[in-house]
Amino acid sequence: MTDEVATGRVLRRDQLAIDPVELALSLLGTELESRSEQGTVRVRLVEVEAYRGLDDPASHCYRGRTPRNEVMWGPAGHLYVYFVYGMHFCANVVGLRDGEPGAVLLRAGEVLEGRDLARTRRPTARGGGLVAKGPAVLTSVLGLERAHNGLDLTDPGSPIRLLSGEPVPPECLRSGPRVGVAAAKEVPWRFWVDGSPAVSAYRRNGRARPRS
């Protein structure tokens, strides 16, 4: 894909300034592109999780505004990156209106461009560099880290850009409980593309097979 074509596909802020549940569904099938001196990796998003703010016990913003969750309060279209379990980074797309917290966790993607670089960044990941299964693997193959927190995904000149993609047919959309949260465990705000090899499986203890 040429840069001119990619630039023409960058999503606008108003397309992302919506409720996180609606945003999560709209992000399935879109593409996240990460450009660096090492090269470009581009993935198709196939699994996401929605998080609201003060009314969502599982959200980082449930107890209010802090330096850590500042980006999640908007404006929409920015990348919210945080370190978890002292081990890895997770990445989110911020939604809603400026001053109203909400975001969508990016859980998995299919690698469309930069497979060799993706493989180098996460050599032990399953799928031979074709899939990025799980939020930690996804951020690794994209090269995302703390320095990318707050980047504007709607800026055509940003090193991390969110691009339009092929719409996912409604019959291929699935939803179920969120994974790895201590509160509001049964809220069905995890969404995925049915049949994608990158989608994580679900169990009530936090992992395993997808369920419709």
N, C-alpha and C positions, 0 to 999 in steps of 0.2 A: 504494500500500500504506500503510495506517495504521501509526502507530508501535506501536500495541497488537498488531497482527498480526505485525509484524516482531519485536517483543520476544518473542513466543511461539515464534518460529522460531529464536532464537539457539542455536547448537550448544553443548553442554556440554563441559567440559574432558575428562571421561572418554571422550567420543567421539573426541577428538583425541589422547589419550595412547597411541598405538599406533605400530607400526613405520612409518617414513616411506613405504615402498613401499605398504603397505596404506592408509595415510593419503592418499597421492596419489590412489589409485583412488577412495577415498570422497569426495574433494573435488570430483571432476568432477560438475558439475550443481548444486553448492551455489552460494550467492550471497554476494558480498562487498559490503557497503554502507558507503559513506564519507559522513559527514555533516559539513558545515562551514557557516560563515556564508554562503558562496556558494550553498549548496544541497546536494542529495543526488545522488550517483551510485551506482547499483547495477549490478553485473555478474554474469553467470552464468559460472562458471569452466569453461573448456573445454580447457585445456592446462596441465599441471603437470609438475614434475620432482622426483623424490625424491633426498634426500641423507642418508646416515647420518653417523656421526661418525668415531671412531677407526679404523674398518675400511674407510673410503671415501676413497681418495686424492683424489677430486674435491671433498671436503667442506671447508668453511672450518675445521672442527674437527679435521681429520685430524692436525694437529701439536699439538693440545692447546688448552687454554682461554686466551683472550686477551680484553682489553677489547672488541675489535671483535665477537667471536663469543659474548660472554657470554649473550645472550638465547637463543641456540640450544641452550643447556644446560638449558633448561626454567625453569619448568614449561610443560607443553603448553598450546596455545591462545593463545600470545602471538605478536605480529607481529615478525618479524626483518627489519629494513630496513637495507640497506647501499648505499653509493655505489660505483660501479664505472666503470672506465676514465676517471675524472675527468669524467664526462659525465652520468650518470643514476643513478636509484635502482632497486633490485630489492627485491621483497617476498616473504617466506616465511611459512608457517604452521609453528610449532614443534610437534613431536610427541614421542613417547616419554615416559619417566618423568623426573621432576625429577632433574637430575644426569647424565642420559644424553643426549648430543647427537643431534639429528636434526631435519630440517625439510623442507618441501616448497616449492620455488620456484614462484611463480605466474607462468605464462608468457603466458596469453591469456584474454580473456573477451569475452562478448557483452554490450553495454550494454542494460540493461533499463529503467533509469530515469535521468533527467538527461542526455539526449543532447545538448541544447544546451550545457550546462556542460561535458560531456566534449569536445565539439567545440571549445569555447573554449580549453580547457586543452591540446589537442593539435591545432591547426587543420590541420597538414600531414599528419596520419595518414589512411591510406586507409580507405574504408568509410563516409564521411559521418557519423561519430560513432556508428555502429551496432556497430562492433567495436573491440577493443583488442588488436591483434596484436603479440605480443612483450612481454617483461617491462618494458621501458622505457616503452612506450606505455601499458601497463596501469597502472603506478604513476602516470604523468602524468595520465591521465583520472580516476583516483581521488583525485588530489591528495596522494599519499603522499610523504613526505620523511623526513629524518633524525629530526625531532621525533616521528614516529609509531613509532619503534623501541621495542619493549617493550610496546606497548599490548596490553591483554587483549581478544582478540576474543570471548571468552565472557561478557563483562560486558555486560548489557543496556543499561547507561548509557554504554558506550564510543562514541566518535565513529566508530570502525571496528568493524563487527560481521560475524561469519560466520553466515550463515543457511542453514537447510535449503532444498533445492530439489527439483525433479522428478528422481527417479532416472534415470540414464542406462541404457538397455537394454544388456545385456551384449554384444549383437551390434554395438553402436556404439562399443565401447571398442577403442582401438588402443594399441600401445606400440612404442618404438624407442629408439635411442641418444640420450643426452643431448646438448645443443647447447652449443658454445662452451667446453668443458672441456679442459684440457691432459692430464688423467690419467683413466684408466678410461673412455675415449671410447666404447667399444662396449657399456657396461652399459645394458641396455634399460629404464631407469627414467624415461623421458619417456612420459607418458600423455596421450591426447587423445580428444576426441569426434569420431568420423569424420563428415565432411561439414560441420563448422562452418566458416564463412568466416573465423573469427578464428584458426584454427590455423596456426602457422607451418609452412613447408615445410622439408624436411631434405635437406642434402647432406653428404657426408663432410667437407667443409671447414668445416662449421659452420652452413650455412643450407639451405634449399630444401625439396623436397617430402616430404609425410608418407609413411611406409611402414608396412605392417602387420607 
